[in-house]
Amino acid sequence: MQLYPAIDLKGGKCVRLTQGLFDNMKIYSDTPADMAKLWVSQGATFLHLVDLDGALAGHSINEAAIRDIVECVNVPVQLGGGIRGADAVRYLLGLGITRCIIGTRAVERPEFMRELIEEFGQEHIVAGVDAKDGMVAVQGWERISDVSALDLCMKMKEYGVRHIVYTDISKDGMLSGPNVTATRTLTEQTGLDVIASGGVSCMKDLMQLHDNGICGAIIGKALYENRLSLERAVEQFQIS
């Protein structure tokens, strides 16, 4: 199981939100690149970045912090938040980002994902499926669509997407355990590589995901609140 330490960016700082609420935010570092180096030193082999400002604005806002992170670590980095066009994907891949996560545009114009896959390849394009009560949220989680998470994932598969980051918004930042059932259902019904995001709080949570055949897990607040040792998690669960 691939582990992805998360670095959420807002105003050039490393922060964590609770349930995606921008008025419920805690700052963990003024220098996100230092956090990136810390996680890599503890065994991280892939990092997960979110440009929170970009998710609301619809375009990259924290480019300087993103560039600093890419330049200071030698592991692949995936990025989500405000990536709404092919030009943005092209630019970010040129910057050194390995995978671009597309959320809002995947819902609003699913065929856009097919175009991206055709141009950039499956390994560089990820669909971000953020759901609340099974329905997909868009525009920085500010609006709930009328599209179900499963329906969107099936559409993504049809258009050639291989990787999905699935976030249960109600679990995000709550340290209450991931939505294992929904993540497993998406994995089994789509056959895609579904990465669980939201709620991981301890080694037991990772064990549940692992035992249910989930291919990846994003770990955020649990690391920042010292609820979980990344070194131990990597040793026990990390894909070789």
C-alpha positions in Angstrom: 0.0 0.0 0.0 1.4 3.4 -1.1 1.4 6.0 1.7 1.1 9.7 0.9 1.9 12.2 3.6 -0.2 15.3 2.9 0.9 18.9 2.7 -2.1 21.3 2.4 -1.1 24.8 1.3 -2.9 28.1 2.1 -1.2 31.5 2.0 2.2 29.8 1.4 1.9 27.9 4.7 1.3 24.3 5.6 -2.1 24.0 7.2 -4.9 21.5 8.0 -8.6 22.0 7.7 -11.4 20.2 9.5 -14.1 18.8 7.1 -12.8 21.1 4.4 -13.9 24.2 6.3 -11.7 27.2 5.7 -12.7 28.9 9.0 -11.5 25.8 10.9 -7.8 25.8 10.0 -4.6 25.2 11.9 -1.2 26.3 10.7 1.6 23.7 11.2 4.5 25.3 9.4 5.4 28.6 7.7 7.8 26.6 5.4 6.0 23.7 3.7 9.3 22.6 2.0 10.6 21.8 5.5 7.6 19.5 6.1 8.3 17.8 2.8 11.9 17.2 3.7 10.8 15.9 7.1 8.4 13.3 5.7 10.9 12.2 3.1 13.5 11.8 5.8 11.0 9.5 7.6 10.6 7.3 4.6 8.0 8.9 2.4 8.3 7.8 -1.2 5.4 9.9 -2.6 3.9 13.3 -1.4 0.4 14.6 -1.7 0.0 18.4 -2.0 -3.3 20.4 -2.1 -3.4 24.0 -3.1 -6.4 25.0 -1.0 -6.4 28.6 -2.3 -6.2 27.3 -5.8 -9.2 25.0 -5.2 -11.4 28.0 -4.5 -9.8 30.4 -7.1 -9.7 27.8 -9.9 -6.0 28.3 -10.7 -2.7 27.7 -8.9 -2.1 30.2 -6.0 0.7 28.6 -4.0 3.1 28.1 -6.9 6.2 29.4 -5.0 5.6 26.8 -2.1 4.9 24.1 -4.6 8.1 24.8 -6.6 10.2 24.9 -3.4 8.8 21.4 -2.4 9.5 19.9 -5.8 13.0 21.3 -5.8 14.0 20.1 -2.3 12.8 16.5 -2.4 13.7 13.6 -4.7 10.4 11.7 -4.5 7.3 12.0 -6.8 4.7 14.6 -5.9 1.0 14.7 -6.7 -0.9 17.9 -6.6 -4.6 18.9 -6.5 -6.5 22.2 -6.2 -7.5 24.5 -8.9 -6.2 22.5 -11.9 -8.9 23.2 -14.5 -7.1 23.2 -17.9 -4.6 21.3 -20.0 -2.3 24.3 -20.0 -2.2 24.2 -16.2 -1.4 20.5 -16.3 1.3 21.0 -18.8 2.9 23.7 -16.8 2.8 21.8 -13.5 4.2 18.7 -15.0 7.0 20.9 -16.4 7.5 22.2 -12.9 8.2 18.7 -11.7 4.9 17.6 -10.4 4.4 13.9 -11.2 0.6 13.6 -11.0 -2.1 16.3 -11.4 -5.4 15.7 -9.5 -8.4 17.0 -11.3 -11.6 17.4 -9.2 -14.1 20.0 -10.2 -13.5 19.8 -14.0 -13.9 16.0 -13.8 -17.4 16.5 -12.6 -18.3 19.5 -14.8 -16.8 18.1 -18.0 -15.9 14.4 -17.6 -14.7 14.1 -21.2 -11.9 16.6 -20.3 -10.3 13.7 -18.4 -10.1 11.6 -21.6 -8.4 14.5 -23.4 -5.9 14.8 -20.5 -5.2 11.0 -20.5 -4.6 11.0 -24.2 -2.2 13.9 -24.0 -0.3 13.2 -20.8 -0.9 9.5 -20.0 -2.6 7.6 -17.2 0.3 7.9 -14.7 0.1 11.7 -14.7 -3.6 12.3 -14.4 -5.6 11.5 -11.3 -9.3 12.0 -10.7 -10.1 13.6 -7.3 -13.5 12.4 -6.1 -14.5 14.3 -3.0 -17.8 13.2 -1.6 -20.3 14.0 1.2 -23.0 11.4 1.9 -22.0 9.7 -1.3 -22.4 12.8 -3.6 -19.5 14.6 -5.2 -18.5 18.0 -4.0 -16.8 20.6 -6.2 -15.2 24.1 -6.1 -13.2 23.6 -3.0 -16.0 21.5 -1.4 -18.2 24.6 -1.5 -20.9 23.0 -3.6 -22.4 19.5 -3.6 -23.2 18.2 -7.1 -25.9 15.8 -8.2 -23.3 13.2 -9.2 -22.6 10.2 -7.1 -19.1 9.1 -6.3 -19.6 5.7 -7.8 -21.1 7.1 -11.0 -18.2 9.5 -11.4 -15.6 6.8 -10.8 -17.2 4.6 -13.5 -17.2 7.5 -15.9 -13.5 8.1 -15.1 -12.8 4.5 -15.8 -14.6 4.7 -19.2 -12.4 7.7 -20.1 -9.1 5.9 -19.2 -8.4 7.1 -15.7 -6.5 4.6 -13.6 -5.9 6.5 -10.3 -8.6 8.0 -8.0 -8.1 10.0 -4.8 -11.3 9.4 -2.9 -12.1 11.8 0.0 -15.0 11.4 2.4 -15.4 15.1 3.4 -17.1 14.2 6.7 -14.0 12.3 7.8 -11.4 14.8 6.6 -9.3 16.2 9.5 -11.6 14.5 12.1 -9.1 11.7 13.1 -12.2 9.4 13.3 -11.1 6.7 10.9 -11.4 6.5 7.1 -14.6 5.5 5.3 -13.3 2.0 4.6 -16.6 0.6 3.4 -17.1 3.3 0.7 -13.4 3.1 -0.4 -13.6 -0.7 -0.7 -16.8 -0.5 -2.6 -15.3 1.9 -5.1 -12.2 -0.3 -5.4 -14.2 -3.5 -6.0 -16.8 -2.1 -8.3 -14.5 0.0 -10.5 -11.2 -2.0 -10.5 -9.4 1.3 -10.2 -6.5 2.2 -7.9 -8.5 4.1 -5.3 -6.4 6.1 -2.8 -8.2 6.7 0.5 -8.2 10.2 1.9 -9.7 11.6 5.1 -9.9 10.3 8.6 -6.7 8.2 9.0 -5.8 8.5 12.7 -3.7 5.5 13.7 -2.0 2.3 12.6 -5.2 0.4 13.1 -6.9 2.6 10.4 -4.1 1.8 8.0 -4.3 -1.9 8.8 -8.1 -1.8 8.0 -7.4 -0.1 4.6 -4.6 -2.6 3.8 -6.7 -5.6 4.8 -9.6 -4.4 2.6 -7.3 -4.2 -0.5 -7.0 -0.4 -0.7 -4.0 0.5 -2.8 -3.0 3.8 -1.1 -3.7 6.1 1.8 -3.2 9.8 2.3 -2.2 10.7 5.9 -2.5 14.3 7.1 -3.6 15.4 10.5 -2.5 12.2 12.2 1.1 13.0 11.3 0.9 16.6 12.3 -0.7 15.8 15.7 1.8 13.0 16.3 -0.9 10.3 16.4 1.0 8.1 14.0 4.7 7.4 13.2 5.4 7.7 9.5 8.5 5.6 9.9 6.6 2.8 11.5 3.8 3.0 8.9 6.2 2.9 6.1 8.0 -0.1 7.6 4.7 -2.0 8.0 2.6 -1.0 5.0 4.8 0.7 2.4 4.8 -0.7 -1.1 8.3 -1.8 -2.0 
